[in-house]
Amino acid sequence: MLVRTQILLDEEQKLNLEKIAALEGISMSELIRQTLKGKIKADFVKNKEKILDRQYRAFRTWIKGAVPGPGDSEYDKYAYDL
């Protein structure tokens, strides 16, 4: 479903969009939709990599602080029912 949206363009942007749309044989609206779709997809991929990098760094930090499991101290025997 398409939703009507209004944007403000300067004259040069509008003329360039009209020329490109005419050359491609599509409406200016379709050209803008296609361009936005490509930009959104590229930004998503770029941001996804940044998010994953932050997650991996967080995991590495957490792993550094990990402690070993139950040992054979009196506390461990009590806490872990050994």
ZASE-609797 format. One line per field, with one value per residue: residue number from 1; x, y, z of N, C-alpha, C, O in turn. Coordinates in nm, 2 decimals, decimal comma, padded with zeros to 4 digits, always signed. Each point is the difference from the previous one (the first is absolute). Layout:
<pts>
nr	c(NUM	...)
nu	c(X	...)
nv	c(Y	...)
nw	c(Z	...)
cau	c(X	...)
cav	c(Y	...)
caw	c(Z	...)
cu	c(X	...)
cv	c(Y	...)
cw	c(Z	...)
ou	c(X	...)
ov	c(Y	...)
ow	c(Z	...)
</pts>
This chain:
<pts>
nr	c(1	2	3	4	5	6	7	8	9	10	11	12	13	14	15	16	17	18	19	20	21	22	23	24	25	26	27	28	29	30	31	32	33	34	35	36	37	38	39	40	41	42	43	44	45	46	47	48	49	50	51	52	53	54	55	56	57	58	59	60	61	62	63	64	65	66	67	68	69	70	71	72	73	74	75	76	77	78	79	80	81	82)
nu	c(+00,08	-00,12	+00,21	-00,21	+00,15	-00,01	+00,06	+00,16	-00,09	+00,22	+00,02	+00,17	-00,04	-00,10	+00,11	+00,13	-00,11	-00,03	+00,18	+00,06	-00,12	+00,05	+00,18	-00,05	-00,06	+00,12	-00,14	-00,09	-00,22	-00,07	-00,01	-00,18	-00,19	-00,01	-00,06	-00,22	-00,12	+00,04	-00,11	-00,21	-00,04	+00,02	-00,17	-00,17	+00,02	-00,04	-00,21	-00,08	+00,08	-00,11	-00,20	+00,00	+00,03	-00,18	-00,13	+00,07	-00,04	-00,21	-00,05	+00,07	-00,13	-00,19	+00,04	+00,03	-00,20	+00,04	-00,19	+00,18	-00,01	-00,19	+00,01	+00,20	-00,07	+00,09	+00,14	+00,21	+00,14	+00,09	+00,18	+00,18	-00,02	+00,17)
nv	c(-00,12	+00,08	+00,08	+00,07	+00,04	+00,12	+00,04	+00,04	+00,08	-00,07	+00,22	+00,08	+00,05	+00,19	+00,19	+00,04	+00,09	+00,22	+00,13	+00,04	+00,15	+00,22	+00,09	+00,06	+00,21	+00,15	-00,11	+00,21	+00,00	-00,03	+00,18	+00,14	-00,05	+00,04	+00,21	+00,07	-00,06	+00,12	+00,19	-00,01	-00,05	+00,16	+00,14	-00,08	+00,01	+00,20	+00,06	-00,09	+00,10	+00,19	-00,02	-00,06	+00,17	+00,13	-00,08	+00,03	+00,20	+00,04	-00,08	+00,12	+00,17	-00,03	-00,01	+00,21	+00,08	-00,09	-00,08	-00,04	-00,18	-00,12	+00,10	+00,05	+00,19	+00,08	+00,18	-00,04	-00,05	+00,17	+00,12	-00,12	+00,05	+00,12)
nw	c(+00,00	-00,17	+00,05	+00,01	-00,16	+00,19	-00,22	+00,15	-00,19	+00,00	-00,02	+00,12	+00,22	+00,05	+00,00	+00,18	+00,18	-00,01	+00,05	+00,21	+00,12	-00,03	+00,11	+00,21	-00,04	+00,13	+00,14	-00,01	-00,04	-00,21	-00,13	+00,02	-00,11	-00,22	-00,06	+00,01	-00,18	-00,20	-00,03	-00,06	-00,22	-00,15	-00,01	-00,13	-00,23	-00,10	-00,03	-00,19	-00,19	-00,06	-00,11	-00,21	-00,13	-00,05	-00,17	-00,21	-00,09	-00,08	-00,20	-00,18	-00,05	-00,12	-00,22	-00,09	-00,04	-00,20	+00,08	+00,12	-00,13	+00,00	+00,20	+00,09	-00,09	+00,19	-00,03	-00,07	+00,17	+00,11	-00,06	+00,02	+00,21	+00,08)
cau	c(-00,08	+00,07	-00,05	+00,04	+00,09	+00,05	+00,13	+00,04	+00,12	+00,03	-00,03	+00,10	-00,03	-00,13	+00,04	+00,08	-00,08	-00,09	+00,08	+00,03	-00,12	-00,03	+00,09	-00,03	-00,14	-00,08	-00,05	+00,09	-00,03	+00,06	+00,15	+00,03	-00,02	+00,11	+00,13	-00,01	+00,01	+00,14	+00,06	-00,04	+00,06	+00,14	+00,01	-00,03	+00,11	+00,11	-00,03	+00,00	+00,14	+00,04	-00,07	+00,06	+00,14	-00,02	-00,04	+00,12	+00,09	-00,06	+00,01	+00,14	+00,01	-00,06	+00,07	+00,12	-00,04	-00,07	+00,07	-00,02	-00,11	+00,02	+00,13	-00,02	+00,00	-00,12	-00,11	-00,04	-00,07	-00,13	-00,07	-00,03	-00,05	+00,10)
cav	c(+00,12	+00,13	+00,11	+00,13	+00,07	+00,12	+00,04	+00,13	-00,01	+00,13	-00,01	-00,08	-00,14	-00,04	-00,01	-00,12	-00,11	+00,00	-00,05	-00,15	-00,08	+00,00	-00,09	-00,14	-00,03	-00,03	+00,13	+00,05	-00,07	-00,14	+00,02	+00,03	-00,13	-00,09	+00,06	-00,01	-00,14	-00,04	+00,07	-00,06	-00,13	+00,02	+00,05	-00,11	-00,09	+00,07	+00,01	-00,13	-00,04	+00,07	-00,06	-00,13	+00,03	+00,04	-00,12	-00,09	+00,07	-00,02	-00,14	-00,02	+00,07	-00,09	-00,13	+00,02	+00,00	-00,13	-00,07	-00,15	-00,06	-00,05	-00,07	-00,09	+00,07	-00,03	+00,08	-00,06	-00,12	+00,05	+00,08	-00,08	-00,13	-00,10)
caw	c(+00,00	+00,00	+00,09	-00,06	+00,08	-00,06	+00,03	-00,06	-00,08	-00,07	-00,15	-00,07	+00,03	-00,07	-00,14	-00,02	+00,01	-00,11	-00,11	+00,02	-00,01	-00,14	-00,07	+00,05	-00,04	+00,12	+00,06	+00,09	+00,13	-00,01	+00,01	+00,14	+00,08	-00,03	+00,05	+00,14	+00,03	+00,00	+00,11	+00,13	+00,01	+00,03	+00,14	+00,09	+00,00	+00,06	+00,14	+00,05	+00,03	+00,12	+00,12	+00,02	+00,05	+00,14	+00,08	+00,01	+00,10	+00,13	+00,04	+00,04	+00,13	+00,09	+00,01	+00,07	+00,14	+00,04	+00,11	-00,02	+00,07	+00,14	+00,03	+00,11	+00,12	+00,07	-00,06	-00,13	+00,03	+00,05	-00,11	-00,11	+00,04	-00,05)
cu	c(+00,09	-00,06	+00,04	+00,08	+00,05	+00,14	+00,03	+00,13	+00,04	-00,02	+00,09	-00,03	-00,12	+00,03	+00,08	-00,08	-00,10	+00,07	+00,03	-00,12	-00,05	+00,09	-00,02	-00,14	-00,09	-00,04	+00,11	-00,02	+00,07	+00,15	+00,04	-00,01	+00,12	+00,13	+00,00	+00,02	+00,15	+00,08	-00,03	+00,06	+00,15	+00,03	-00,02	+00,11	+00,12	-00,03	+00,00	+00,14	+00,05	-00,06	+00,07	+00,14	-00,01	-00,04	+00,12	+00,09	-00,06	+00,02	+00,15	+00,03	-00,06	+00,08	+00,13	-00,03	-00,06	+00,08	-00,03	-00,12	+00,03	+00,13	-00,02	+00,01	-00,13	-00,12	-00,05	-00,09	-00,14	-00,08	-00,05	-00,04	+00,10	+00,01)
cv	c(+00,12	+00,10	+00,13	+00,08	+00,12	+00,03	+00,13	-00,02	+00,14	-00,02	-00,09	-00,15	-00,05	-00,02	-00,13	-00,12	-00,02	-00,06	-00,14	-00,08	-00,02	-00,10	-00,15	-00,05	-00,04	+00,14	+00,05	-00,07	-00,14	+00,01	+00,03	-00,12	-00,09	+00,05	-00,02	-00,15	-00,05	+00,07	-00,06	-00,14	+00,01	+00,05	-00,11	-00,09	+00,06	+00,00	-00,14	-00,05	+00,07	-00,06	-00,14	+00,02	+00,04	-00,12	-00,09	+00,06	-00,02	-00,14	-00,02	+00,06	-00,09	-00,13	+00,02	+00,00	-00,13	-00,07	-00,15	-00,05	-00,05	-00,07	-00,10	+00,07	-00,03	+00,08	-00,06	-00,12	+00,03	+00,06	-00,09	-00,15	-00,11	-00,11)
cw	c(+00,00	+00,08	-00,06	+00,11	-00,08	+00,04	-00,07	-00,07	-00,05	-00,15	-00,07	+00,03	-00,08	-00,15	-00,03	+00,02	-00,12	-00,12	+00,01	-00,02	-00,14	-00,08	+00,04	-00,04	+00,12	+00,05	+00,10	+00,14	+00,01	+00,01	+00,14	+00,08	-00,02	+00,07	+00,15	+00,05	+00,00	+00,11	+00,14	+00,01	+00,03	+00,14	+00,10	+00,01	+00,08	+00,15	+00,06	+00,03	+00,12	+00,12	+00,04	+00,06	+00,15	+00,09	+00,02	+00,11	+00,14	+00,05	+00,04	+00,14	+00,11	+00,03	+00,08	+00,15	+00,05	+00,11	-00,02	+00,08	+00,14	+00,02	+00,12	+00,13	+00,08	-00,05	-00,12	+00,03	+00,05	-00,12	-00,11	+00,03	-00,04	+00,11)
ou	c(+00,09	-00,13	+00,12	-00,03	+00,02	+00,03	-00,06	+00,10	-00,09	-00,02	-00,04	+00,01	+00,00	-00,04	-00,03	+00,02	-00,02	-00,05	-00,01	+00,01	-00,04	-00,05	+00,01	-00,02	-00,09	+00,05	+00,08	+00,10	+00,06	+00,07	+00,10	+00,08	+00,05	+00,08	+00,10	+00,06	+00,04	+00,08	+00,09	+00,05	+00,05	+00,09	+00,07	+00,04	+00,07	+00,09	+00,03	+00,02	+00,07	+00,07	+00,03	+00,04	+00,08	+00,05	+00,01	+00,06	+00,08	+00,03	+00,02	+00,08	+00,07	+00,01	+00,04	+00,08	-00,04	+00,12	-00,09	-00,04	+00,11	+00,05	-00,11	+00,04	-00,10	-00,11	-00,13	-00,10	-00,10	-00,12	-00,10	-00,01	-00,04	+00,08)
ov	c(+00,01	+00,01	+00,02	+00,01	-00,01	+00,00	+00,03	-00,05	+00,09	-00,11	-00,08	-00,08	-00,11	-00,09	-00,07	-00,10	-00,12	-00,08	-00,08	-00,11	-00,11	-00,08	-00,08	-00,12	-00,08	+00,10	-00,08	-00,02	-00,04	-00,08	-00,05	-00,03	-00,06	-00,08	-00,04	-00,03	-00,07	-00,07	-00,02	-00,03	-00,07	-00,05	-00,01	-00,05	-00,07	-00,03	-00,01	-00,06	-00,06	-00,01	-00,02	-00,07	-00,05	-00,01	-00,05	-00,07	-00,03	-00,02	-00,07	-00,06	-00,02	-00,04	-00,09	-00,04	-00,01	+00,01	-00,04	+00,07	+00,04	-00,07	-00,06	-00,06	-00,05	-00,05	-00,01	-00,03	-00,06	-00,03	+00,02	-00,08	-00,10	-00,09)
ow	c(+00,08	+00,01	-00,03	+00,11	-00,12	+00,12	-00,10	+00,07	-00,02	-00,05	-00,09	-00,10	-00,05	-00,06	-00,10	-00,08	-00,04	-00,08	-00,09	-00,06	-00,05	-00,08	-00,09	+00,00	-00,01	-00,04	+00,04	+00,07	+00,10	+00,07	+00,05	+00,09	+00,10	+00,05	+00,06	+00,10	+00,10	+00,06	+00,08	+00,11	+00,08	+00,06	+00,10	+00,11	+00,08	+00,08	+00,12	+00,11	+00,08	+00,10	+00,11	+00,09	+00,08	+00,11	+00,11	+00,08	+00,10	+00,11	+00,10	+00,08	+00,10	+00,11	+00,08	+00,08	+00,12	+00,00	-00,07	+00,09	+00,05	-00,09	+00,00	+00,10	-00,06	-00,01	-00,02	-00,07	-00,03	-00,01	-00,06	-00,09	-00,06	-00,02)
</pts>
